[in-house]
Structures are given as structure tokens and as C-alpha cells.
Amino acid sequence: MNFKSFFLLSLITLNCYSVFGQTFNNWEAQKIEVVQSSGTQTIMHAEVIFEERWDQLPQAQFWKKIMLLSPDSCLINVAATRQILKKMSIHDWNAQTEEQKNIARQSLREAYLLDDGTRIYVTTGKNDFYRFNEVYPSIDKGVSAFERYGVDPWYAQSILLIESPAQLRKSSTGAFGAFQLMPGVARSMGLEVNNSVDERKDFDRCAYGAAQLIKSVCIPEAINILNKHGITFNQTDLWFRLFVLHVYHAGAKNVAAVIDKIEPRNGSQELIKSMWQNSAAGFGNNSQNYTQLALAAQLILHDMVYENCTQISSCQSR
């Protein structure tokens, strides 16, 4: 849904869109209570994504499509910009020889007037992993938990949507739980993780560990990196929140390395977009994609909410 459509729909359905058109300066103002047939949930709204046109970025639109696409399909796309060149069956793509694949890539470069050196990716659909309907009920719990621990609940919502949505499974690197904490990190944040007990499997304890990590490590480290470069910020700015998510995922040293490479002068959407195009130390492709996924997931959540809600109200008005 684009920005214009969003506001037209909000005018038509006043009982469902009663809190918009305001300027929000804190996370309390960004909380909404959503009433659906399945019950009432408190989540964070996605207004700023539309206001600042993040929803129009090709990376956000690309990952939104991938998250909703079946794994038997793939999107052939430009690596640097995520411009979609073609959609096809992954079976048909894999049935080709490497030579045939290279010929297909070159044909797309010529058709779209791309340079010969343009990297072209083939990305399969991931709707088998991103189970948004299943993770939705846990967002209310995550928002509530982070608030109890004095941490911006926007982070809880974002992490729950993209890390291990509705699936309690361990990553190849050992991360586990709803907030995908590494064993050593979880222990350093006060969780018990050993051969007989792993508190990461408990939602509330995992939320506590993640909230403490963001509050005591990720936000302070993000501030240190930005201060080093003389960049001003507001902690509820979307670009700042996305920056903190990069620290959560890639670690402060890797984020610092890519920022040193970019040498930004201002904090803005442009800073985040520059991070998507640069790598340094351990900040590579997966790190670049992380906040693109976060934006895409918020857009999908937004669509889910407004397609199914019977009423939405600002939590501030209660």
C-alpha cells in the first residue's frame, strides 16, 4: 500500500484509523491497540516508514516480495539495488547448466541496459520461514516485555518479525530463542545457558536478555560510533533504530568498521542506504540485508493489520 492509498483508506475507515496525521516523538505515542477477530494486540505502528518514504525503496519492496513468495519460486535481481529482473521457478533455474545460467544473466544485463560487470543474484522465496500470522500474537508480549525493561518496544517487534518468527530453532551459529541470542551473549545478559538449562527457550527470559543487550550494549555502542563521527541523532528516529539493529546483528566492531569506511557526515536514511552498499570487516551481505528485512517485515505487518482490523486506537488516548 503506498502513502496516498494509506491516507485515503484512513479517511474512509475512520473507526480503524483514528491515530494518524500526528507527529510522534516517543515510543508511547507510536503504540496502537489493534482489535481483530482473534483478539486485541498492542503493537508499534509503521507511520514513519511511509512519512519518510522508506516503503518506496527498492530494497524494502524486494524483501517484502521475497518474504511472501513461495520457496519454489525465485526472483532474479540486481545485487546492488535489488531491482527485480525476472520471476521464475527455482526448479527451472537449477535445471540449467552453469553456462546456461551465465548466458541467462548476460541476456538480462543486455535487456535492462546494465553494465557487463553488474552482479545478478537469484533469490528464492521465503514464506516458509517468515510466518507472520503465527508470530503476530507474540508481538504484544514482546512489546510489553521490552517496556517493562525500559527499552523501546519497536526493537522487540522488529526482531520477532525477522529473527526466528514463530519458530523455536537454533541457527547454524548457535543463536536460539525468539530473539536469537548467542549462548555467550545470553549468559552475559543474565540468562542461564548450559548443558541442562537453556533459558533462551523461555520467551520472557529471552526477551529480558535481548532487551538488556539493546539497552546496555547496542544503543550505547551505536551512540559511541555516531559520536565519533560527529553525527547527531534522536533515539526514536527510524534511521537510528535501524542503525542499532545493525549493531544487534553484526556487532559494534563490524558496524564501526563500515561506518569508518563510509565516513558519513549526517545521520539519515542516506546513512542506512550507504550501509547497504558497503562492506567492511565482518559487515557483509547478511549484515547489509538485515535492516532491509526489518523494513519489509514492518510493511507486511502493516498490511496484515489494516486488512483485518475492526478497530485501531492510540494507546495514548486511553
C-alpha positions in Angstrom: 0.0 0.0 0.0 1.5 3.4 -1.0 1.4 6.6 1.1 -1.5 8.1 -0.8 -3.6 5.0 -0.6 -2.9 4.7 3.1 -4.3 8.1 3.9 -7.3 7.7 1.5 -8.2 4.5 3.3 -7.7 6.0 6.7 -10.2 8.8 5.8 -12.7 6.2 4.5 -12.5 3.9 7.6 -12.3 6.4 10.5 -13.1 3.8 13.1 -10.0 1.8 12.1 -7.6 4.7 11.5 -8.0 7.1 14.4 -4.5 8.0 15.3 -2.7 9.2 12.2 -1.6 12.6 10.9 0.1 13.3 14.2 3.8 13.9 14.9 5.2 11.2 17.2 8.2 11.9 19.4 8.3 8.9 21.7 7.6 5.2 21.7 4.4 5.6 23.8 2.9 7.7 21.0 3.8 5.0 18.5 1.9 2.3 20.2 -1.5 1.3 18.8 -4.1 -1.1 20.1 -5.4 -3.3 17.3 -8.8 -5.1 17.6 -9.2 -8.1 15.3 -11.4 -11.2 15.4 -8.6 -13.1 17.0 -8.3 -10.6 19.9 -6.7 -7.4 20.9 -3.0 -6.7 20.4 -0.7 -3.8 21.2 1.9 -3.2 18.5 4.0 -0.3 17.2 2.6 1.5 14.1 4.6 1.9 10.9 3.7 5.5 10.1 7.3 6.9 9.8 8.1 4.3 7.1 5.5 6.0 4.9 6.2 9.5 6.0 9.9 9.2 5.2 9.3 7.1 2.1 11.2 4.1 3.2 8.5 2.0 1.7 9.4 3.2 -1.7 13.0 1.9 -1.5 13.5 -1.0 -3.9 15.3 -3.0 -1.2 12.3 -2.9 1.1 9.9 -3.8 -1.7 12.2 -6.6 -2.9 12.4 -8.3 0.5 8.7 -7.8 1.0 8.1 -9.8 -2.1 10.6 -12.5 -1.1 9.1 -12.9 2.4 5.7 -13.5 0.8 7.0 -15.7 -2.1 6.9 -19.5 -2.1 10.2 -21.2 -1.9 9.5 -23.0 -5.2 9.9 -19.6 -7.0 12.8 -17.1 -7.2 13.4 -13.5 -8.2 16.4 -12.7 -10.4 17.6 -9.3 -9.3 20.5 -6.8 -9.4 22.6 -7.4 -6.3 23.4 -3.7 -5.6 19.9 -2.3 -6.0 17.6 -5.3 -5.7 15.9 -4.3 -8.9 13.8 -7.3 -10.0 14.6 -8.5 -13.5 12.6 -11.7 -13.7 10.5 -14.2 -11.7 10.7 -17.9 -12.4 10.6 -21.4 -10.9 13.6 -22.2 -8.9 13.4 -25.8 -10.3 13.7 -24.4 -13.8 16.6 -22.2 -12.8 18.5 -25.0 -11.1 17.9 -27.3 -14.1 20.2 -25.2 -16.2 24.0 -25.7 -16.5 26.3 -23.0 -15.2 27.0 -21.9 -18.7 23.2 -21.6 -19.4 22.8 -19.6 -16.2 25.6 -17.2 -17.2 24.0 -16.7 -20.6 20.7 -16.0 -18.9 22.3 -13.4 -16.6 24.0 -11.7 -19.6 20.8 -11.6 -21.5 19.1 -9.8 -18.7 22.0 -7.3 -18.4 21.6 -6.5 -22.1 17.8 -6.3 -21.9 18.0 -3.9 -19.0 21.0 -2.0 -20.3 23.2 -3.0 -17.3 27.0 -3.0 -17.3 28.6 -6.3 -18.0 30.1 -6.3 -14.5 26.7 -6.0 -12.8 26.2 -8.8 -10.3 22.9 -10.6 -10.6 21.5 -12.7 -7.7 18.9 -15.4 -7.7 16.9 -15.3 -4.5 14.3 -17.9 -3.6 11.0 -17.2 -1.8 11.0 -17.5 1.9 7.4 -17.6 3.0 8.1 -21.0 4.6 10.4 -19.2 7.1 8.6 -15.9 7.6 5.3 -17.0 9.2 3.8 -13.6 10.0 0.4 -14.9 11.0 2.0 -17.2 13.5 4.4 -14.7 15.0 1.8 -11.9 15.3 0.4 -13.0 18.7 3.8 -12.8 20.3 4.4 -9.2 19.3 2.1 -8.0 22.0 4.1 -10.0 24.5 7.4 -8.7 23.2 6.2 -5.0 23.2 5.0 -5.4 26.8 8.2 -7.1 27.9 10.6 -4.5 26.4 8.5 -1.7 28.0 8.9 -3.4 31.4 12.6 -3.3 31.0 12.7 0.3 29.8 13.6 -0.4 26.2 12.0 0.9 23.1 9.5 -1.8 22.1 10.0 -1.1 18.4 13.1 -3.3 18.7 11.1 -6.2 20.1 8.6 -6.1 17.2 11.3 -5.9 14.6 13.4 -8.7 16.0 10.4 -11.0 16.5 9.3 -10.5 12.9 12.7 -11.3 11.2 14.9 -13.4 13.5 13.0 -16.7 14.1 9.3 -15.9 13.5 7.1 -18.4 15.4 9.9 -21.0 15.2 11.9 -22.2 18.2 15.0 -23.4 16.4 18.8 -22.9 16.7 20.7 -21.2 13.9 23.9 -22.6 12.4 25.9 -20.2 14.5 24.2 -21.3 17.8 21.7 -18.4 18.2 18.5 -19.6 19.8 15.2 -18.4 21.1 12.6 -15.9 19.9 15.3 -13.2 19.9 18.1 -15.4 18.6 20.6 -14.8 21.3 24.1 -16.4 21.1 25.0 -18.6 24.2 27.7 -16.3 25.5 25.7 -13.1 24.9 22.7 -14.7 26.7 24.9 -15.6 29.7 26.4 -12.1 29.8 22.9 -10.7 30.0 21.9 -12.8 33.0 20.4 -15.9 31.3 21.3 -19.4 32.4 22.6 -21.4 29.4 24.4 -24.7 30.0 24.2 -28.4 29.2 21.0 -28.9 31.2 19.2 -25.5 31.1 18.7 -23.0 28.3 16.6 -20.1 29.3 16.6 -18.8 25.8 13.7 -21.2 25.0 11.6 -19.3 27.5 10.0 -16.3 25.7 10.1 -13.9 28.7 13.6 -14.7 29.7 14.8 -14.4 26.1 13.0 -11.1 25.8 14.8 -9.9 29.0 18.2 -10.9 27.6 17.5 -9.2 24.3 16.2 -6.0 26.0 19.3 -5.9 28.3 21.6 -6.4 25.3 20.0 -3.5 23.4 19.9 -1.2 26.4 23.4 -1.9 27.8 25.3 -2.7 24.7 23.7 -1.9 21.3 22.4 1.6 22.0 25.5 2.8 23.9 27.8 1.4 21.2 25.7 2.9 18.4 25.9 6.3 20.2 29.7 5.9 20.5 30.1 5.2 16.8 27.9 8.1 15.8 29.6 10.5 18.3 33.0 9.6 16.9 31.8 10.9 13.5 30.0 13.9 15.0 26.6 12.7 13.9 23.6 13.9 15.8 20.5 11.7 16.3 17.2 11.2 18.1 16.8 7.8 19.5 13.3 7.4 18.1 14.4 8.4 14.6 13.8 5.4 12.3 17.3 5.5 10.8 18.8 5.4 14.4 16.7 2.4 15.3 17.8 0.6 12.1 21.4 1.5 13.0 21.0 -0.1 16.4 19.6 -3.2 14.7 22.7 -3.4 12.7 24.7 -3.4 15.9 22.4 -6.1 17.4 23.0 -8.3 14.3 26.6 -7.6 13.2 28.2 -6.4 16.4 29.6 -3.0 17.2 33.1 -3.5 15.8 31.8 -4.5 12.4 29.4 -1.6 12.3 32.1 0.7 13.4 34.3 -0.6 10.6 31.8 0.0 7.8 31.0 3.5 9.2 34.7 4.3 9.2 34.7 3.3 5.6 31.7 5.3 4.6 32.8 8.4 6.7 29.2 9.9 6.9 28.6 13.4 7.9 24.9 13.1 8.7 22.5 10.6 10.2 19.6 9.9 7.9 18.1 7.4 5.5 21.1 8.0 3.3 23.4 6.7 6.0 21.5 3.4 6.2 21.4 3.1 2.4 25.1 3.6 2.3 25.5 0.7 4.8 23.5 -1.5 2.4 26.1 -0.8 -0.3 29.3 -1.1 1.7 31.1 -3.9 3.5 34.0 -3.9 6.0 35.4 -6.4 8.5 32.6 -8.8 9.3 29.9 -6.5 7.9 28.9 -8.3 4.7 25.9 -9.2 2.6 23.9 -10.7 5.5 24.5 -7.6 7.6 23.5 -5.3 4.7 20.3 -7.2 4.3 19.3 -7.1 8.0 17.6 -3.8 8.1 16.1 -4.2 4.7 14.4 -7.3 6.1 13.3 -5.3 9.1 11.6 -2.7 6.9 10.0 -5.2 4.7 8.6 -7.1 7.7 7.1 -3.9 9.1 5.4 -3.3 5.8 3.9 -6.7 5.8 2.7 -6.4 9.4 1.2 -3.0 8.5 -0.8 -4.6 5.6 -1.9 -7.5 7.8 -3.2 -5.2 10.5 -5.1 -2.9 8.2 -6.6 -5.7 6.1 -8.0 -7.5 9.2 -8.6 -4.9 11.9 -12.1 -3.9 13.2 -10.7 -1.0 15.3 -7.4 0.7 15.9 -6.8 3.3 18.6 -3.8 5.1 20.0 -2.6 3.8 23.3 -2.0 7.4 24.4 -5.7 8.1 24.2 -6.6 5.6 26.8 
